[in-house]
Amino acid sequence: MVAKLLAKLDVTEEEFVAVCTKASKDKKNKKDIRTLLSGTDFKLFREVMHEENKKLNDEAYEALKHQQALEAAKQKEREMQRQREGLTDKEQEELNVAIQESIELEVQLCG
């Protein structure tokens, strides 16, 4: 597959290997080269896909944790809203401030 592409581009395998070897010294390029070569090496392909899948799973988990924290904060606010009835104006204002600070803290911890 790579050989056909190189032939179309009029690049020899030696030139390709030389460029890849030089580029692999840079960390970002090294990742790109691994991805490119994974198309011709099944073990490398499987390893690259496993790494990518783990990265996506980690991102999804973090997003889920953030969403759950926001939902928990909203639930706290709803519960506190129910308890506000019967409070004095001063108590209600103090409670509103405390709820807002709690929500902001939850967002900071998860964001």
Buried (B, 14 or more C-beta within 10 A) or exposed (E): EEEEEBEEEEEEEEEBEEEBEEEBEEEEBEEEBBBBBBEEEEEBBEEBEEEEEEEEEEEEEEEEEBEEBBEEBEEBBEEBEEEEEEEEEEEBEEBBEEBEEBBEEBEEEBE
